[in-house]
Amino acid sequence: MTKKSDVINWAIANKLFFVLFLLMIFFAFIDYFQIRAFFKLDTTLGWELYHQYQQPTLIMLWIALIVLPVFVYWLFSRDLSESIGLLGAGLIMLFAGVEDVFFFLFSPAQMSNNMCWFNDVNAPISFFSELLGHECVHALDLSIFAVSGVIIGYLFYIGMKKLEFKKWF
């Protein structure tokens, strides 16, 4: 039987990973509002403008939601191993499509059975989907890949946390 204090200590010790996970949800919410106008316009020119400015916007959001908090944490804690673990975990979850799954939860757009646009941009999920024998990314592929990304990100974070580079600096 698990003690209540053990559960609380576990939650406190892993708070930073959970904050990154919550930032993925926040990022999805922002992404939903960003694209909402283009769903309403639904014109060729509107989508061309969206794709032209989408990547710089996404990169800036990733920096704001993952890199900056990790950097600030490192400035205060000087724990390099945990900071690297947080950065890696955030990037793993991002590239695993965690944000994309939450985007579809917020958005009126449905996660379709064939999401070939992931293949067009060479997203990591497209390679996973090909391993499963699919030409296009399926909704189940994205869901499995995202859950795997959360688990792998967490294991990476815990592994880096145990290295304790803090003692070296």
WOURLIN-V149381 format. One record per residue. RES is the residue in three letters. PSI is psi in radians with two decimals (none if undefined). NEAR is the number of other C-alpha atoms within 10 Angstrom. D_FIRST is the distance of its C-alpha to the first C-alpha in Angstrom with 1 decimal. Layout:
# WOURLIN-V149381
RES/PSI/NEAR/D_FIRST ; RES/PSI/NEAR/D_FIRST
This chain:
# WOURLIN-V149381
MET/2.35/3/0.0 ; THR/2.34/6/3.8 ; LYS/2.65/7/6.5 ; LYS/-0.67/9/9.5 ; SER/-0.59/9/11.8 ; ASP/-0.71/10/10.4 ; VAL/-0.75/11/11.0 ; ILE/-0.78/11/14.3 ; ASN/-0.71/11/15.3 ; TRP/-0.76/11/14.8 ; ALA/-0.73/13/16.9 ; ILE/-0.73/11/19.5 ; ALA/-0.45/10/19.9 ; ASN/0.30/14/20.7 ; LYS/-0.65/12/22.7 ; LEU/-0.69/18/25.9 ; PHE/-0.73/22/25.0 ; PHE/-0.63/13/24.0 ; VAL/-0.74/15/27.3 ; LEU/-0.71/22/29.1 ; PHE/-0.75/21/27.6 ; LEU/-0.58/14/28.7 ; LEU/-0.55/18/32.0 ; MET/-0.72/25/32.4 ; ILE/-0.77/20/32.0 ; PHE/-0.74/16/34.6 ; PHE/-0.73/23/36.8 ; ALA/-0.69/22/36.8 ; PHE/-0.77/18/37.8 ; ILE/-0.75/15/40.6 ; ASP/-0.66/21/41.7 ; TYR/-0.80/20/41.9 ; PHE/-0.59/13/44.2 ; GLN/-0.69/14/46.2 ; ILE/-0.23/14/47.0 ; ARG/-0.73/14/47.4 ; ALA/-0.63/12/51.0 ; PHE/-0.50/17/51.9 ; PHE/-0.63/13/50.4 ; LYS/-0.71/9/52.9 ; LEU/-0.88/11/55.8 ; ASP/0.87/10/55.3 ; THR/2.77/11/58.5 ; THR/-0.77/10/59.2 ; LEU/-0.70/11/60.1 ; GLY/-0.78/15/56.9 ; TRP/-0.59/15/54.8 ; GLU/-0.75/12/56.9 ; LEU/-0.74/12/56.4 ; TYR/-0.86/16/52.7 ; HIS/-0.52/11/52.5 ; GLN/-0.70/11/54.8 ; TYR/-0.07/10/52.7 ; GLN/-0.87/15/49.2 ; GLN/-0.84/11/48.4 ; PRO/-0.64/11/49.4 ; THR/-0.79/14/47.4 ; LEU/-0.72/13/44.3 ; ILE/-0.74/11/44.7 ; MET/-0.67/12/45.1 ; LEU/-0.72/15/42.0 ; TRP/-0.75/18/39.9 ; ILE/-0.79/13/41.3 ; ALA/-0.63/14/40.6 ; LEU/-0.28/18/37.0 ; ILE/-1.00/23/35.8 ; VAL/-0.82/19/38.2 ; LEU/-0.83/13/39.1 ; PRO/-0.65/18/35.6 ; VAL/-0.73/22/34.6 ; PHE/-0.76/17/37.9 ; VAL/-0.73/12/37.4 ; TYR/-0.77/17/33.9 ; TRP/-0.71/17/35.6 ; LEU/-0.67/12/38.4 ; PHE/-0.63/8/36.1 ; SER/-0.48/12/33.4 ; ARG/0.47/16/35.7 ; ASP/1.66/18/32.7 ; LEU/-0.71/23/34.5 ; SER/-0.76/22/31.7 ; GLU/-0.64/27/29.4 ; SER/-0.75/26/32.4 ; ILE/-0.69/19/33.4 ; GLY/-0.73/24/29.9 ; LEU/-0.79/30/30.1 ; LEU/-0.83/22/33.6 ; GLY/-0.75/20/32.9 ; ALA/-0.75/27/29.8 ; GLY/-0.77/29/31.9 ; LEU/-0.69/17/34.8 ; ILE/-0.82/21/32.7 ; MET/-0.67/24/31.3 ; LEU/-0.85/22/34.8 ; PHE/-0.27/17/36.5 ; ALA/-0.13/26/33.9 ; GLY/0.29/24/35.0 ; VAL/-0.79/26/32.0 ; GLU/-0.67/23/34.6 ; ASP/-0.70/22/36.7 ; VAL/-0.79/21/34.0 ; PHE/-0.56/19/33.4 ; PHE/-0.79/24/37.2 ; PHE/-0.47/16/37.6 ; LEU/-0.64/16/35.0 ; PHE/-0.59/17/37.2 ; SER/2.63/17/40.5 ; PRO/-0.26/11/42.6 ; ALA/2.37/12/43.4 ; GLN/2.55/11/41.6 ; MET/1.87/17/39.9 ; SER/2.94/12/42.5 ; ASN/-0.48/12/42.3 ; ASN/1.91/13/44.6 ; MET/1.31/16/44.2 ; CYS/-0.27/15/46.9 ; TRP/-0.43/12/47.2 ; PHE/-0.64/18/44.2 ; ASN/-0.61/17/46.5 ; ASP/-0.54/10/49.4 ; VAL/0.14/9/47.7 ; ASN/0.75/11/46.1 ; ALA/2.59/15/42.5 ; PRO/-0.58/14/39.9 ; ILE/-0.53/23/38.6 ; SER/-0.63/24/42.1 ; PHE/-0.67/17/41.7 ; PHE/-0.74/17/38.4 ; SER/-0.69/20/40.0 ; GLU/-0.65/14/43.0 ; LEU/-0.54/10/40.7 ; LEU/-0.04/11/39.5 ; GLY/0.34/10/43.2 ; HIS/2.42/14/43.7 ; GLU/-0.65/15/46.8 ; CYS/2.78/20/45.2 ; VAL/2.29/25/41.7 ; HIS/2.79/19/40.0 ; ALA/-0.71/16/37.4 ; LEU/-0.67/13/34.8 ; ASP/-0.83/18/35.7 ; LEU/-0.73/23/35.2 ; SER/-0.80/17/31.8 ; ILE/-0.76/15/30.5 ; PHE/-0.69/22/32.1 ; ALA/-0.79/24/30.6 ; VAL/-0.73/16/27.0 ; SER/-0.67/17/27.7 ; GLY/-0.67/22/29.2 ; VAL/-0.77/21/26.1 ; ILE/-0.83/15/24.0 ; ILE/-0.72/17/26.8 ; GLY/-0.74/25/27.4 ; TYR/-0.77/23/23.9 ; LEU/-0.66/14/23.9 ; PHE/-0.80/20/27.3 ; TYR/-0.85/24/26.2 ; ILE/-0.73/18/23.3 ; GLY/-0.76/14/25.8 ; MET/-0.64/20/28.5 ; LYS/-0.62/19/26.2 ; LYS/-0.37/12/25.5 ; LEU/-0.53/13/29.3 ; GLU/1.12/13/29.9 ; PHE/-0.26/16/33.6 ; LYS/-0.60/14/33.6 ; LYS/-0.38/10/34.5 ; TRP/-0.27/8/37.5 ; PHE/none/7/39.1
